[in-house]
Amino acid sequence: MLHRLALLSTVVIGFIFGQAFAAFPEEPQFGRDMDAQLMFEIVTSEFVYTLGNKGDAYKIYMEQAKRHRLAWGASRAFNIALEAKARKEMLQAAERWASVASSKDINAKAALCIAKVFNGTPLSKLKKDITTVKKALKSNQLDEFAAHLANGAFSQQNKAENFKTLNELIPSSNYGKYAALPVGKLASAIGQNDIALRYASTAYQNNPDDSEAARFYATLLYIAGDKKKGFQILESGLSANPQDPDLRYLLARSYLSEKQIDLALKTAKPLEPLVYEIPFIAGTIAEIYRAAGQNAEAKSFLEIFLSDKRLAKNDPRLFNQALFLLGRIETEGQQYEEANRHFLAVTSDSDLYVLARFQYAENLYALKDYGKVRQFLHKAVKDYPQNADFLILLARVDAALGNDKAAKATLDKTLALPKLTAHDYYWCAIVASEAKLHDFSEQILRKAITLYPENPTLCNALGYNLLERGVRFAEAKQLIEAALKKEPANPMYIDSYGWYFFLVKDYEQAFKLLDRAWRDAPQEAEIGLHFAKACLATGDKAQAQKTLDTVLKIKPDYDEAKILLREIRESRP
């Protein structure tokens, strides 16, 4: 007996005063009338709880409440269920607590309200009970009570009505350390982001080191347009919680959205070991690596992401995004057949479906599988008659096959569509040039410039069109300069300007400009060809050959580059 009492004093007293915060604890009443066996059962249940066996502890507490009519046991069982958000068990414990507690036990009444809300009872049906509890609670208890009600209400469909009722029953002045965050989430869920931001600020001020409060506050700041402060909150939150993967993930995504790629990479790096445990992280890491130009790494993380067989069912939106991104990366690496397998796997209910089908067709075009792509596109233009992309690509296929008349007819059909974008006009003009319809291409670009006079790409395209045809060089120069005035660092415009100087035989100026354009856009084969020609014109055959070797790695079927390289090699002693 002495051994049991010693254990009781050590474990129970230590537990009661040393445990983390728990909702509405009901302490056992120790006294001479307490049965020794009951005291031992209490010690045992607490010991089981401290070992982390909460499911077993819940059963023991519930049995104590039933057999000994012990309110404390029911309260402990309720707290375990509340922490786990186990709705059924929560209600069972609350009902048992209410059945064994005194009529004045306000904590039992509060627990029953909370359990009912978690089990789907609208707050409006609990007004009387909530009001009774509210009157008996102190301010800090009321704050906590509101927090639990908000968490329960969040799980229901009628969030807007619950939010309104909660604010009527418990004024917002009572939302502090505990309630501000869950009430804010409830407000955000019904689109009341201004109100949610106010509560999120309160939650963060009360708990600046709490990672959940930091994430929620930063997200709402972003929505409100205060990205600078949002960054500060995330960075501060991660500094306080460096092991929190959610904070790190959100900060990495924020850096990515702001194109701060180096910071995004640095922030995301510690997440890499977690990709098998939390697969969706792999998708973001892949996006970051792709933005950094590290496509091999991006591809490997996307493959990890897609290896989670549950993803297609549990989150089809993310699954389709990953398939599409992987296809894009493979396309950039000229792995067209692999890419097309992924584009075709994008499901028809995805908002990326049509775009994935177009990418599939573009890859067939790149593979020069003109018969297959033409058949596919004829069906696509019937299915999506207002889609300019499919029509333009069909015209491009006809141009590649030498069917210039068919290409012209398809372009006319495209140009008759309503609401064409500057991008659509640009590609219509490009395809017209490929079909050797140069005057038609010029007409398209001039019309587009009247509709989109501020678009520099159209100005550059018309200028380059004139240069390629060898006409009106002065106008071409003005058009390209107008484009450069708007985007002076654009390598495509710099290339056009350099090509102008090449054609007027100012080779030194051409070399400077084309060298810069090639350095800034080393993936653009045509710019490389222009630079190689400038190298030849200035007497640097070695650099010209080196550049052409690189160009043909980018575009192996570039006939003009092949011919020029062969001429250089044959002319060398």
C-alpha positions as CSV (number, residue, x, y, z in Angstrom):
1,M,0.0,0.0,0.0
2,L,2.8,2.4,0.9
3,H,4.4,1.7,-2.5
4,R,1.1,2.4,-4.3
5,L,0.6,5.7,-2.4
6,A,4.2,6.8,-3.2
7,L,3.6,6.1,-6.8
8,L,0.4,8.0,-6.7
9,S,2.0,11.1,-5.3
10,T,4.8,11.0,-7.7
11,V,2.9,10.3,-10.9
12,V,-0.5,12.0,-10.4
13,I,0.7,15.2,-8.8
14,G,3.6,15.4,-11.3
15,F,1.2,14.9,-14.1
16,I,-1.4,17.4,-13.0
17,F,1.1,20.2,-12.6
18,G,3.5,19.2,-15.4
19,Q,1.2,18.4,-18.3
20,A,0.8,20.5,-21.4
21,F,-2.4,22.7,-21.7
22,A,-5.6,20.6,-21.9
23,A,-9.1,21.7,-22.3
24,F,-11.4,21.9,-19.3
25,P,-9.5,19.5,-17.0
26,E,-11.5,18.0,-14.1
27,E,-9.2,16.9,-11.3
28,P,-10.0,13.9,-9.1
29,Q,-11.1,14.7,-5.5
30,F,-8.5,13.1,-3.2
31,G,-9.6,12.3,0.3
32,R,-10.0,9.7,3.0
33,D,-13.1,8.3,1.3
34,M,-11.3,7.5,-1.9
35,D,-11.0,3.8,-2.4
36,A,-7.4,2.5,-2.6
37,Q,-8.2,0.4,-5.7
38,L,-9.6,3.5,-7.4
39,M,-6.4,5.4,-6.6
40,F,-4.4,2.7,-8.1
41,E,-6.5,2.7,-11.3
42,I,-6.0,6.4,-11.6
43,V,-2.3,6.0,-11.3
44,T,-2.4,3.2,-13.9
45,S,-4.4,5.2,-16.4
46,E,-2.1,8.2,-16.0
47,F,0.9,6.0,-16.5
48,V,-0.6,4.5,-19.7
49,Y,-1.3,8.0,-20.9
50,T,2.3,9.2,-20.3
51,L,3.6,6.2,-22.2
52,G,1.7,7.6,-25.2
53,N,-0.9,4.8,-25.4
54,K,-3.7,7.3,-25.7
55,G,-6.2,4.9,-27.2
56,D,-5.8,2.5,-24.2
57,A,-5.8,5.4,-21.8
58,Y,-9.1,6.6,-23.3
59,K,-10.7,3.2,-22.7
60,I,-9.5,3.1,-19.1
61,Y,-10.7,6.6,-18.3
62,M,-14.1,5.8,-19.8
63,E,-14.4,2.6,-17.7
64,Q,-13.5,4.6,-14.6
65,A,-16.2,7.1,-15.3
66,K,-18.7,4.4,-15.9
67,R,-17.8,2.1,-13.0
68,H,-17.0,4.7,-10.4
69,R,-19.0,7.6,-11.8
70,L,-15.8,9.6,-11.9
71,A,-16.2,12.9,-13.7
72,W,-12.4,13.3,-13.9
73,G,-12.0,10.1,-15.9
74,A,-14.6,11.2,-18.4
75,S,-12.9,14.6,-18.7
76,R,-9.6,13.0,-19.4
77,A,-11.2,10.8,-22.0
78,F,-12.8,13.8,-23.6
79,N,-9.5,15.7,-23.8
80,I,-7.8,12.7,-25.5
81,A,-10.6,12.5,-28.1
82,L,-10.6,16.3,-28.6
83,E,-6.8,16.3,-29.2
84,A,-7.2,13.6,-31.8
85,K,-10.4,15.2,-33.2
86,A,-12.1,11.7,-32.8
87,R,-15.7,12.9,-33.1
88,K,-17.5,9.8,-32.1
89,E,-15.3,9.2,-29.0
90,M,-15.5,12.9,-28.1
91,L,-19.3,12.8,-28.0
92,Q,-19.3,9.5,-26.0
93,A,-16.9,11.0,-23.4
94,A,-18.7,14.3,-23.2
95,E,-22.1,12.5,-22.7
96,R,-20.6,10.3,-20.0
97,W,-19.0,13.3,-18.3
98,A,-22.3,15.1,-18.3
99,S,-24.1,12.0,-16.8
100,V,-21.7,11.7,-13.8
101,A,-20.9,15.4,-13.2
102,S,-22.8,17.7,-10.9
103,S,-25.4,20.0,-12.4
104,K,-23.1,22.9,-11.7
105,D,-20.1,21.5,-13.6
106,I,-19.8,24.1,-16.3
107,N,-16.8,22.3,-17.8
108,A,-19.0,19.2,-18.5
109,K,-21.6,21.5,-20.2
110,A,-18.9,23.2,-22.3
111,A,-17.4,19.8,-23.4
112,L,-20.9,18.6,-24.5
113,C,-21.4,21.7,-26.6
114,I,-18.0,21.2,-28.2
115,A,-18.6,17.5,-28.9
116,K,-22.0,18.2,-30.5
117,V,-20.5,20.8,-32.8
118,F,-17.7,18.5,-33.9
119,N,-20.5,15.9,-34.6
120,G,-22.4,18.2,-36.9
121,T,-24.8,20.1,-34.7
122,P,-25.0,23.7,-36.0
123,L,-24.2,26.4,-33.5
124,S,-27.6,27.9,-34.0
125,K,-29.2,24.9,-32.3
126,L,-26.9,25.2,-29.3
127,K,-27.4,28.9,-28.5
128,K,-29.0,28.3,-25.2
129,D,-26.4,25.9,-24.0
130,I,-23.5,28.0,-25.3
131,T,-24.9,31.1,-23.6
132,T,-25.2,29.3,-20.3
133,V,-21.5,28.2,-20.5
134,K,-20.4,31.6,-21.6
135,K,-21.8,33.3,-18.6
136,A,-19.9,31.1,-16.2
137,L,-16.4,31.2,-17.9
138,K,-13.6,33.5,-17.3
139,S,-12.1,35.5,-20.2
140,N,-9.3,33.1,-20.9
141,Q,-11.6,30.1,-20.7
142,L,-14.1,31.8,-23.0
143,D,-11.3,32.4,-25.5
144,E,-10.5,28.6,-25.4
145,F,-14.2,27.7,-25.6
146,A,-14.7,29.8,-28.7
147,A,-11.6,28.2,-30.3
148,H,-13.0,24.7,-29.9
149,L,-16.4,25.8,-31.2
150,A,-14.7,27.4,-34.3
151,N,-12.7,24.2,-35.0
152,G,-15.8,22.1,-34.8
153,A,-17.8,24.5,-36.9
154,F,-15.1,24.5,-39.6
155,S,-15.7,20.8,-40.2
156,Q,-19.4,21.5,-41.1
157,Q,-20.8,22.5,-44.5
158,N,-22.8,25.6,-43.1
159,K,-19.6,27.6,-42.3
160,A,-21.2,31.0,-43.0
161,E,-24.1,30.5,-40.7
162,N,-21.8,29.1,-38.0
163,F,-19.5,32.0,-38.3
164,K,-22.4,34.4,-37.9
165,T,-23.8,32.6,-34.9
166,L,-20.4,32.3,-33.2
167,N,-19.9,36.1,-33.4
168,E,-23.3,36.7,-32.1
169,L,-22.8,34.4,-29.1
170,I,-19.2,35.2,-28.3
171,P,-18.1,38.7,-29.3
172,S,-14.8,39.0,-31.2
173,S,-13.2,40.9,-28.3
174,N,-12.9,37.5,-26.6
175,Y,-10.8,36.0,-29.4
176,G,-7.2,36.0,-28.3
177,K,-4.5,33.4,-27.8
178,Y,-6.7,30.4,-28.6
179,A,-9.7,31.5,-30.7
180,A,-8.2,34.1,-33.1
181,L,-6.6,31.5,-35.4
182,P,-9.5,29.0,-35.7
183,V,-12.1,31.8,-36.0
184,G,-9.9,33.5,-38.6
185,K,-9.7,30.2,-40.6
186,L,-13.5,30.0,-40.4
187,A,-13.8,33.5,-41.8
188,S,-11.3,32.8,-44.6
189,A,-13.2,29.6,-45.6
190,I,-16.3,31.7,-46.3
191,G,-14.4,34.4,-48.2
192,Q,-14.2,37.0,-45.5
193,N,-10.5,37.5,-45.9
194,D,-10.4,41.0,-44.5
195,I,-11.9,39.8,-41.2
196,A,-9.7,36.7,-41.3
197,L,-6.6,38.9,-41.7
198,R,-7.5,40.8,-38.6
199,Y,-7.9,37.6,-36.6
200,A,-4.7,36.2,-38.1
201,S,-2.8,39.3,-37.0
202,T,-4.2,38.8,-33.4
203,A,-3.2,35.1,-33.5
204,Y,0.3,35.9,-34.7
205,Q,0.8,38.7,-32.1
206,N,-0.3,36.3,-29.3
207,N,1.9,33.5,-30.6
208,P,4.7,34.9,-32.8
209,D,6.6,31.6,-32.6
210,D,3.6,29.4,-33.6
211,S,4.3,28.1,-37.1
212,E,0.6,27.6,-38.0
213,A,-0.2,31.2,-37.0
214,A,2.7,32.4,-39.1
215,R,1.7,30.5,-42.2
216,F,-1.9,31.6,-42.0
217,Y,-1.1,35.3,-41.4
218,A,1.5,35.3,-44.2
219,T,-0.9,33.7,-46.6
220,L,-3.6,36.3,-45.9
221,L,-1.0,39.1,-46.3
222,Y,-0.2,37.7,-49.7
223,I,-3.8,37.6,-50.7
224,A,-4.2,41.2,-49.5
225,G,-1.2,42.2,-51.6
226,D,1.3,42.9,-48.8
227,K,3.9,40.5,-50.0
228,K,6.8,42.3,-48.3
229,K,5.2,41.8,-44.8
230,G,4.2,38.3,-45.8
231,F,7.8,37.4,-46.5
232,Q,8.9,38.9,-43.2
233,I,6.4,36.8,-41.3
234,L,7.4,33.6,-43.1
235,E,11.1,34.3,-42.7
236,S,10.6,35.1,-39.0
237,G,8.5,32.0,-38.5
238,L,11.0,29.7,-40.2
239,S,13.8,31.2,-38.0
240,A,11.8,30.3,-34.9
241,N,10.7,26.9,-36.4
242,P,13.6,25.7,-38.7
243,Q,12.3,22.1,-38.7
244,D,8.8,23.0,-39.8
245,P,8.4,21.6,-43.3
246,D,5.1,23.5,-44.0
247,L,6.7,26.9,-43.2
248,R,9.7,26.0,-45.3
249,Y,7.6,24.8,-48.2
250,L,5.4,28.0,-48.2
251,L,8.5,30.2,-48.0
252,A,10.2,28.3,-50.9
253,R,7.0,28.7,-53.0
254,S,6.9,32.4,-52.2
255,Y,10.4,32.9,-53.3
256,L,9.6,31.0,-56.5
257,S,6.6,33.1,-57.3
258,E,8.8,36.2,-56.9
259,K,11.4,34.6,-59.2
260,Q,14.0,34.7,-56.4
261,I,15.2,31.3,-57.5
262,D,18.5,31.1,-55.6
263,L,16.6,31.8,-52.3
264,A,13.9,29.3,-53.3
265,L,16.6,26.6,-53.9
266,K,18.3,27.3,-50.7
267,T,15.1,27.2,-48.7
268,A,13.8,24.1,-50.4
269,K,17.0,22.1,-50.1
270,P,16.3,20.7,-46.5
271,L,12.9,19.5,-47.7
272,E,14.5,17.0,-50.2
273,P,14.8,14.1,-47.7
274,L,11.1,14.4,-47.0
275,V,9.8,13.9,-50.6
276,Y,9.0,10.2,-50.1
277,E,7.1,11.0,-46.8
278,I,5.3,14.1,-48.2
279,P,5.2,13.6,-52.0
280,F,3.6,16.9,-52.9
281,I,6.8,18.6,-51.7
282,A,8.6,17.0,-54.7
283,G,6.3,18.9,-57.1
284,T,7.4,22.2,-55.7
285,I,11.1,21.3,-55.6
286,A,10.8,20.2,-59.2
287,E,9.3,23.6,-60.2
288,I,12.1,25.4,-58.4
289,Y,14.8,23.3,-60.2
290,R,13.1,23.9,-63.5
291,A,13.1,27.6,-62.9
292,A,16.8,27.3,-62.1
293,G,17.4,25.6,-65.4
294,Q,18.2,22.3,-63.7
295,N,15.8,20.1,-65.7
296,A,17.4,16.8,-64.9
297,E,16.9,17.4,-61.1
298,A,13.4,18.7,-61.8
299,K,12.5,15.6,-63.7
300,S,13.8,13.2,-61.0
301,F,11.6,14.9,-58.3
302,L,8.6,14.9,-60.6
303,E,9.0,11.2,-61.1
304,I,9.2,10.7,-57.3
305,F,6.0,12.8,-57.0
306,L,4.1,10.8,-59.6
307,S,5.3,7.5,-58.1
308,D,2.8,8.0,-55.3
309,K,-0.1,5.9,-56.6
310,R,-2.6,7.6,-54.3
311,L,-2.0,11.0,-55.9
312,A,-4.2,10.5,-59.0
313,K,-7.2,9.6,-56.8
314,N,-6.6,11.9,-53.8
315,D,-5.5,15.0,-55.7
316,P,-6.1,14.8,-59.4
317,R,-5.4,18.5,-59.9
318,L,-1.8,18.1,-58.6
319,F,-1.4,14.9,-60.5
320,N,-2.2,16.5,-63.8
321,Q,0.0,19.5,-63.1
322,A,2.9,17.2,-62.4
323,L,2.3,15.2,-65.6
324,F,2.1,18.4,-67.7
325,L,5.2,19.9,-66.1
326,L,7.2,16.6,-66.7
327,G,6.0,16.6,-70.3
328,R,7.2,20.2,-70.7
329,I,10.6,19.4,-69.3
330,E,11.0,16.4,-71.5
331,T,9.9,18.5,-74.5
332,E,12.6,21.1,-73.7
333,G,15.1,18.2,-73.6
334,Q,13.8,17.0,-77.0
335,Q,12.5,13.8,-75.5
336,Y,9.3,14.1,-77.5
337,E,8.0,10.6,-77.3
338,E,8.4,10.4,-73.5
339,A,6.8,13.8,-73.2
340,N,3.8,12.7,-75.3
341,R,3.2,9.8,-73.1
342,H,2.8,12.2,-70.2
343,F,0.7,14.7,-72.1
344,L,-1.7,12.0,-73.2
345,A,-2.0,10.9,-69.5
346,V,-3.5,14.2,-68.5
347,T,-7.1,13.5,-67.7
348,S,-10.0,15.1,-69.6
349,D,-11.4,16.7,-66.5
350,S,-8.3,18.8,-66.0
351,D,-8.0,22.4,-67.0
352,L,-4.7,21.5,-68.6
353,Y,-6.3,18.9,-70.9
354,V,-6.6,21.0,-74.0
355,L,-3.2,22.5,-73.6
356,A,-1.7,19.0,-73.0
357,R,-3.3,17.9,-76.3
358,F,-1.8,20.9,-78.1
359,Q,1.7,20.1,-76.7
360,Y,1.3,16.5,-77.9
361,A,0.5,17.8,-81.4
362,E,3.5,20.2,-81.3
363,N,5.8,17.3,-80.4
364,L,4.5,15.2,-83.3
365,Y,5.3,18.2,-85.5
366,A,8.8,18.4,-84.0
367,L,9.2,14.6,-84.8
368,K,8.1,15.4,-88.3
369,D,5.3,12.9,-88.1
370,Y,3.2,15.1,-90.3
371,G,0.7,12.4,-91.3
372,K,-0.2,11.6,-87.7
373,V,-0.2,15.2,-86.5
374,R,-2.3,16.3,-89.4
375,Q,-4.9,13.6,-88.7
376,F,-4.9,14.5,-85.0
377,L,-5.3,18.3,-85.7
378,H,-8.2,17.8,-88.1
379,K,-10.1,16.1,-85.3
380,A,-8.9,18.8,-82.8
381,V,-10.2,21.7,-84.8
382,K,-13.6,20.0,-85.0
383,D,-13.6,19.5,-81.3
384,Y,-12.3,23.0,-80.5
385,P,-13.3,25.2,-83.5
386,Q,-12.5,28.4,-81.6
387,N,-9.0,27.3,-80.5
388,A,-6.5,29.3,-82.5
389,D,-3.5,27.2,-81.4
390,F,-4.8,24.1,-83.1
391,L,-5.6,25.9,-86.4
392,I,-2.2,27.7,-86.5
393,L,-0.4,24.4,-86.0
394,L,-2.5,22.8,-88.7
395,A,-1.5,25.6,-91.1
396,R,2.1,25.1,-90.0
397,V,2.0,21.4,-90.9
398,D,0.5,22.2,-94.3
399,A,3.3,24.7,-94.9
400,A,5.9,22.0,-93.9
401,L,4.3,19.6,-96.4
402,G,4.4,22.3,-99.2
403,N,0.6,22.7,-99.2
404,D,0.7,26.5,-99.2
405,K,-2.8,26.9,-100.4
406,A,-4.2,24.8,-97.6
407,A,-2.0,26.7,-95.1
408,K,-3.4,30.0,-96.4
409,A,-7.0,28.7,-96.1
410,T,-6.4,27.6,-92.5
411,L,-4.8,30.9,-91.6
412,D,-7.8,32.8,-93.1
413,K,-10.1,30.7,-90.9
414,T,-7.9,31.5,-87.9
415,L,-7.8,35.2,-88.6
416,A,-11.6,35.2,-88.7
417,L,-11.9,34.1,-85.1
418,P,-13.0,36.7,-82.5
419,K,-10.7,38.0,-79.9
420,L,-7.3,36.9,-81.3
421,T,-4.4,37.8,-79.0
422,A,-1.1,39.4,-80.1
423,H,0.5,36.0,-79.7
424,D,-2.1,34.5,-82.1
425,Y,-1.3,37.2,-84.8
426,Y,2.4,36.7,-84.3
427,W,2.2,33.0,-85.0
428,C,-0.1,33.4,-87.9
429,A,2.5,35.7,-89.4
430,I,5.4,33.3,-88.7
431,V,3.5,30.4,-90.4
432,A,2.6,32.7,-93.4
433,S,6.4,33.3,-93.8
434,E,7.1,29.6,-93.5
435,A,4.6,29.0,-96.3
436,K,6.5,31.7,-98.3
437,L,3.5,34.0,-98.1
438,H,5.7,37.0,-97.2
439,D,3.3,39.7,-98.2
440,F,0.5,38.0,-96.4
441,S,2.7,37.8,-93.3
442,E,3.4,41.5,-93.5
443,Q,-0.3,42.2,-93.8
444,I,-1.0,40.2,-90.7
445,L,1.7,41.9,-88.6
446,R,0.6,45.4,-89.7
447,K,-3.0,44.7,-88.7
448,A,-1.8,43.2,-85.4
449,I,0.3,46.4,-84.6
450,T,-2.8,48.6,-85.2
451,L,-4.7,46.4,-82.6
452,Y,-1.7,46.1,-80.2
453,P,0.5,49.1,-80.8
454,E,2.3,48.7,-77.5
455,N,3.4,45.1,-78.2
456,P,7.2,45.0,-78.9
457,T,7.2,41.4,-80.2
458,L,5.0,42.4,-83.1
459,C,7.2,45.4,-84.0
460,N,10.3,43.2,-83.9
461,A,8.6,40.5,-86.0
462,L,7.6,43.0,-88.7
463,G,11.1,44.5,-88.7
464,Y,12.7,41.1,-89.0
465,N,10.2,40.2,-91.8
466,L,11.4,43.2,-93.8
467,L,15.0,42.3,-93.2
468,E,14.6,38.7,-94.4
469,R,12.9,39.9,-97.6
470,G,15.6,42.5,-98.1
471,V,13.2,45.4,-98.3
472,R,12.7,48.8,-96.5
473,F,15.7,48.4,-94.2
474,A,15.2,51.9,-92.7
475,E,11.7,51.0,-91.6
476,A,12.9,47.7,-90.3
477,K,15.5,49.4,-88.2
478,Q,12.9,51.8,-86.7
479,L,10.6,48.9,-85.8
480,I,13.3,46.9,-84.1
481,E,14.5,50.0,-82.2
482,A,10.9,50.6,-81.0
483,A,10.9,47.1,-79.7
484,L,14.2,47.5,-78.0
485,K,13.1,50.8,-76.4
486,K,10.4,48.8,-74.5
487,E,12.6,45.7,-73.8
488,P,16.2,46.7,-74.2
489,A,17.5,43.4,-72.7
490,N,15.4,41.0,-74.9
491,P,17.9,38.8,-76.7
492,M,15.5,38.2,-79.6
493,Y,15.3,41.9,-80.3
494,I,19.0,42.3,-79.9
495,D,19.5,39.5,-82.5
496,S,17.2,41.3,-85.0
497,Y,19.2,44.5,-84.5
498,G,22.5,42.7,-84.9
499,W,21.1,41.0,-88.0
500,Y,20.2,44.4,-89.5
501,F,23.8,45.6,-89.1
502,F,25.0,42.4,-90.6
503,L,22.9,42.9,-93.7
504,V,24.0,46.5,-94.1
505,K,27.6,45.1,-93.8
506,D,28.5,46.8,-90.5
507,Y,30.1,43.6,-89.3
508,E,31.8,45.0,-86.2
509,Q,28.6,46.3,-84.8
510,A,26.8,43.1,-85.9
511,F,29.4,41.0,-84.1
512,K,29.0,42.9,-80.8
513,L,25.2,42.7,-80.8
514,L,24.9,39.1,-81.9
515,D,27.6,38.0,-79.5
516,R,25.5,39.5,-76.7
517,A,22.3,38.0,-78.0
518,W,23.9,34.5,-78.2
519,R,25.3,34.8,-74.7
520,D,21.9,35.8,-73.3
521,A,20.0,33.1,-75.3
522,P,22.3,30.1,-75.8
523,Q,19.4,27.8,-76.4
524,E,18.2,29.7,-79.6
525,A,19.7,28.0,-82.6
526,E,18.8,30.8,-85.1
527,I,20.7,33.4,-82.9
528,G,23.7,31.0,-82.9
529,L,23.6,30.8,-86.7
530,H,23.5,34.6,-87.0
531,F,26.5,34.9,-84.6
532,A,28.4,32.2,-86.5
533,K,27.9,34.3,-89.7
534,A,29.1,37.4,-87.9
535,C,32.2,35.5,-86.8
536,L,33.0,34.5,-90.3
537,A,32.4,38.0,-91.6
538,T,35.0,39.3,-89.0
539,G,37.5,36.5,-89.8
540,D,37.0,34.2,-86.8
541,K,36.4,30.8,-88.5
542,A,37.3,28.9,-85.3
543,Q,34.6,30.6,-83.3
544,A,32.2,30.2,-86.1
545,Q,32.8,26.5,-86.3
546,K,32.5,26.1,-82.5
547,T,29.3,28.1,-82.5
548,L,27.8,25.9,-85.3
549,D,28.7,22.8,-83.5
550,T,26.7,24.0,-80.5
551,V,23.8,25.1,-82.8
552,L,23.6,21.6,-84.2
553,K,23.5,20.1,-80.8
554,I,20.4,22.2,-80.1
555,K,18.8,21.6,-83.4
556,P,20.3,18.6,-85.2
557,D,18.2,19.0,-88.3
558,Y,19.1,22.7,-88.9
559,D,20.0,22.4,-92.6
560,E,21.4,25.9,-93.0
561,A,23.7,25.4,-90.1
562,K,24.9,22.1,-91.6
563,I,25.7,23.6,-94.9
564,L,27.6,26.5,-93.4
565,L,29.6,24.2,-91.2
566,R,30.5,22.0,-94.1
567,E,31.6,25.1,-96.2
568,I,33.8,26.2,-93.3
569,R,35.5,22.8,-93.0
570,E,36.0,22.4,-96.7
571,S,37.5,25.9,-96.9
572,R,40.1,25.3,-94.2
573,P,43.6,24.3,-95.3
